[in-house]
Amino acid sequence: MLLDEHNSKLLFETATIPVPKGTTVFPGEEDDFAPGYPLPWFLKAQVLSGGRGKSGGILRIDDPAEFPAKARKLFGREIKGESVPFIRVEPGEDITHEFYLSLTVSRERRCILLTAGRQGGVEVEKLGADNLLVQEIGLPGGPAPHQVRAAFFHLGLDKDRFKDFAGLLDALFRCLLDNGLLMAEINPLILTPDGRLVALDGKVEMDDNFVDLHPEAEAYYQREHAAPEENLARDAGLSFVRLPGWVGLMVNGAGLAMATMDLLNFSGLPASNFLDLGGAADQKRMETALELLFGDTQVKAIFINLFGGILSCEKVALAMQGALGGKSPEKPIVVRMSGKDAEAGLKILRELNADNLHMAGDMQAAIAILDTIRPPQTEAVDYPAPLDLPLGPRPAPTGWQSETIFAVDADTPILVQGITGREGQLHTRLMQEYGANVVAGVTPFKGGQEILGVPVYNSIAEARRAHDIGASIIFVPPRMAADAVAEAASNEIPWTVCITEGITQHEMLAAFGRAKGSPTRIVGPNTPGIIVPGRTKIGIMPTMPFMPGPVAVLSRSGTLTYEVADRLTRAGIGQSICVGIGGDPFIGVDFVDMFEMIRNHDQTRAVIVLGEIGGQAEENLAEYVVRTGFDKPVISFIAGQTAPAGKRLGHAGAILEAGGGIQAKLETMGKAGFAVCPSLEAVAETTARALE
């Protein structure tokens, strides 16, 4: 959640960070404005994009009579496509010097970065090589004294200012931790003639997971910055992003939603939105989703694309039946269902006998139907064709020897953390039904019970005294899940699989810091887990898409894993190992770690990598494959190729940073010899050729 300047400064004030006085003015209030502080005043447009000054978003007032006209001028202005919902008015400050100071969460470096700049202002990174000092800060400790001193001396402040600077930096760090911030930027930090350090401007980004866990943080969300449909989706817990096309999109699971968005865009049927129902597609969510799409004049037709994994297509169909209330949909709807209870779901929808409701057997059939109901005079949206790179030559052998092996099998003894909860019990039963060897469970203060024939302990330490444990699986709520990961690592459990999603990034960074030096391989968080088809599963993956065979499937998305496994199975291609590495920015085991184990896995003859926009995981894998001479064929598919930059699509890791270069990601994989598939349709066929 990105905060505007005004709300950023309100947050800074709660953390005792000095900021100028400020007053908000909304349209219609400009004639009665009387702030009670001296001239000059500065009128500052409150938008979420940067570069307001260059775009005319900051105006100076030297005469109160000028205020109404200049305020109305700002209200009528667009800044980088954003309208100005309100302004903040501040008195002028005398400035001796302008600096830059920020704390940001770095996905690439897996730490907090403390950045201090001798000069502040627009594009600080372009103010010379010596302007910025960047230091890595570990969690949970925070800046070490020597790092505080280094930042202070870099800025060149007088020694009398050290106490104030150290106090301000400590307050900024505490603000970051206490509010789940991904970024806390002061630009500029000014020094006044009387020696005060003041945050003249502020920019804050708050972790959405933190906001979900702390309802009080919603006070900093300014609804005026979002479109009405975005606010409606937010209130309903839906992941929604507006796009420029005309096909309304409704999908379960971020990975499949991104892949479907790409398919529409590449097929000349541009999507008007990204909408991820998630795993709880009940009637209320379905009603809200349909209300959004029916009420959007840009949407001319709707594509509902569902793969039933944990989610039942039959239950979604019943929810949709209730949402339609016995009426035909207002706009054409094309429905594709596959996976769990798909036939039952499609039967329910067919029996509605509703006009404007079309059933499709697969995604290509859905595209064909949408093409026939294309309305006249729809605007084309130009997307480049997807890359289609065949399997390249294998990297030359380098003699690389891996010391790790994949050691999860039918006999692996499994411990369930959070076994007494609803999800823990449900998936313990499903794992047992698949043949998984669940030997123990842990829930603090519930020790001594027995769940599904499994003894429950208060701690992993207790459980280990009675059982050998080869792996743990975590069904613990987000507030406690990071500590559950750290508990497994401190007890040196060989594998721990963290299913939980919604954990704040700070807490996972701290947990990974505590796990350093432990032999535990952490999978996730926000993962569907591990399945060895026909042998065992440690996770929530449905079993019906999978069958034993020679292909490993490694993925950042649960729904894409199920979708691809189902396509492989229907093509007669089984799977050796399937691992969801997790959809969050900070995860444990990554693609490279898995490849280190798979290269020694005799049952695996080929590997499928299902990636997404955001991060460097796929590029790092390509570099590893070339450097180590990994000689098994690699087939890849990347979802989200047509995603807009800077928008989070479903889960926290799926965000394309500005200038994030999806083409560069794909080309890097192609140069490493990966087959880069242009669509999900191509994955099974390409894999079959690789196995010949």
C-alpha positions, 0 to 999 in steps of 0.5 A: 500500500503506497501512501501519499505525502500527507499520510506518510507525514502523519505516520512519521509524526506518530514515530516522532520524526520532525515534519512541517505543519500541514493542512489538507484542503479538498475541493470546495474548501478552498474559499474558506482556507485559513491555516493560521501560519505565516506566508509563504505557503506551499500547495502540494498536490497529493498523488501517488506518482513522483515528480510532482514539482516538474509536473506543476504539482507544487505551487507557492502562495505569497498572498492569501488572496491567490489561494482559491484560484491556485488551489482550483488550478491544482484540483484541475490538473493531472499529474502522470495520469492521476487526478488530484483529489486533495492538496496539502498546504505547508508553511515555507521552511528556511533551508540550509541544506537538502539531504536524502535518507531512506530505509527500503526492503531489498528483494535482491539483497534480502535485507533492509537498505539504508541509503544516505545522500549528500544531496536530495531531490529528484533522481538522486541516483543521478547526482554523481557516484559519490552522492549515495552511501548504501548499507545493508541492515540485518533484521531483527537487529537494525542499524549497527552504531558504526552504520549510523556513524557512517551515514552521518559522516557521509552527509557531512553534518556538524558533529553537534548534530550527531545525536539528532541524526542518530535519534531520527534514524532510530525513529525511522527504523522503528517506524519501518518495523512497527508499521510493516513498511517496505519503504520509508523515504525522506526526500529531502531531509532538510537542515534548517538555519537553527540546526533542525533536521526536518522531513520536508517530503515523505514517501512510504510503502506499507506491506499489504500483508501487514495491513491485512493483519492490522486493520488500524493501518487502513487509516492511512489508505486514501480511497480517493486515489483509487477508482470506485471498482478498485475500492469495491474489490479491496473491500471484498478481498479480491485482487483486482487491477484495471487493464485497457482491454474489453474482456473481463477476467475472473480466475482462481489463483494468481499464476493461472490468472496471469497466464490467462491475461497473457493468453487473451492479450496475445490472442487479440482479445485484450483483458480489461482487468486482472481479477483473482478470486483466490481460494474462497470463491463463495457466493459473496465474492462471486457476486462482488466480482460479477457486480464489478464486471457488469458495472464496468462499461469497458467490459463487453464480455467476461471470461471465467477460467477456473482450475479446481484444485483445492477449490471445487468447481461445483461449489463455484458453479453453485455460487455463480448460480446464486449470484445470477439469481435465476437471471441470464447474465447482463453480458456474455460470459464464457466459462472454462472449468477443469480439475476438481468437480469440473463436470459437476460444475459445468452441469449446474451451469448448463442446467441454468439454460441462461442466454449469454452463458457459454461453456468451453471445454478448454482455454483454446475453445474459450478463446474461440468463443470470445472471438465470435462474440467480439463486439464491433468497434472495440479498440485494439491494444498492441501487445508484442507476440510472445517469445517461442524459443525451442529447446537449445543446445545443452550446456557443455559439461563442466564436471560440476558435482552436487553434494545435495540430493532430493531426499523426500519419499514415501517413508519420510516422517512428517510433523504437522505444525498447527495440526489442531486447526481446521486447515491443519486437520483437513490437510493432515487427513488428505496427506494420510489418504495419499500415503504420507507418513504423518507421525506427529503434530505440534500446537502449543498448549494442545499437547497430549491430544490425538488428531486423526491418530497422530499424537500432538505435542506442545513443541517440536523439541517435545516431538523430536524426543519421541519421533524421528522427523524428516519434514514439517509442514506449517499450517499456522496463522500469518502472525505466528508462522515466521516463528514456526519456521524459525522453530523448525530450523532451530530444531534442524528439521531436514525440510520444512514446508510453510503453506501460510500466505500473508506473512509480513516481509520483515518477519520472514526476513528475520526468520531467514536470518535466524535460520542461517547455519541451520541444515533445514531446507525451508520451502515457501512461504505461500507454497502449495508444498511438495508432491512425489506422485504416487509416493507422498505429499507434504502440502495442499496440492490436489492429487488428481492432476498428478501421476508418476513419471520422469518430469520434475515441475518447479513452480512459483504458482500453485494453480499453474502447477496443477494446470500443467501437471494435468496437461502433462498427465492427459498427454501421458507424461508423468511427474517425478517431483513437483515443488511449489517454491512459493509466491512471496518476495522472500522464500527459502529453497529456490529454483537453483537449490532444487536444480542442485538436487534434481541433477542427481535425481535419476528418476528425473529426465527433464525439468519444467520451470513455471515462473512469473514476473518479478524478481530474478529467480529465473535469471539466476537459474539460467546463470546456474545452468550455464555455469554448472553444465546442467545437462537435463532439458529445461522447459519453461513458461513465464506468466504475467508477460503482459502485466503493467509495471508496478502492479501487484498481481495476486501475491506479493512476489508477482510484481513487475518493477518499473523497467523490470524487463520481461523480455530480458528475463525470457531471452536470458532463459533462452540463451541458457538453452531453455525451451521458452513456451509461448503458452500453456498449450505448448508445455506438454508438446514441448516436454514430449519432444524433449523426452524423445 
